[in-house]
């Protein structure tokens, strides 16, 4: 029987490249990418907090599993700092995975939990969010937590939309979409009458040349509808996006769709492409044409292209349960969330003690 060792390592370039061998058999691996992790670490300055929990066969040193993590300091309800383990690049990623070779899930999960027990004074909580239900490894991890002494909770209260594009566009359009998009078709006809022929085209190179316009429209829209502007709050987010685009372009993992009418550019759609899945990532449109819903028109056209491309098998809407996505999507999948609390941590015990003292003091005062 194979023996395994679990160790904590720095996410160097060579270590990150090894993850590709683990992610190949995973369906939603688009953000489990060495370039994605490396760009995130550099742009968000996570060199000191990022690490990999690696599972290797004893003797051969073969990597059979890895969990990319980072440690963050968060404040509890009493304002005390707690150390939380979260997926590496989790704030920028739409999917998190337990990376391991098929057949090694159980041993890998047990090894990760054993490491967490052995190093229980180094963390207070662990949060694994947006784990696709169909992905491997998480059931074994949840099972391995049982009897570990940790307090854990597994929930499925979120989901993502998707469309299987292996069928015929005509069947999907006249079947599922029938009468769902009557208003949009009317807007398309009106746009054609007002500005000329509508065209949608895809760029796979030179994407960064259009990024300033896309970002301007994207941020204007956030302001218009009163949503927070993440790119304004976190300036490094734009640098990260540019770095990923530069790294993904040569590998044909990114594309930018454009909607034009006559000589006008009405909308952009920045997407990822991986393993036959078209990931809908960031739409933006010119507010001057808002009444025509240009982003939805472009989405309609790119979905038509996805159905017409034999290399594409799924159109995935990623995170976000917006109503307009439900109009197009005929399938959903749950996200798994795993939350683990560490009652053995000295910080956790101290925080619990202070909370009990504060509660007792409040009762005495009342």
Helices and strands as residue ranges (DSSP letters): E 4-9, H 13-23, H 34-43, E 50-57, E 63-75, E 81-87, E 99-100, H 105-118, G 120-122, E 125-132, H 138-145, E 151-164, H 169-174, H 182-195, E 198-203, G 207-210, H 211-224, H 230-233, H 236-249, E 254-261, E 264-274, E 277-285, G 287-292, H 294-308, E 314-316, H 323-328, E 331-341, H 346-365
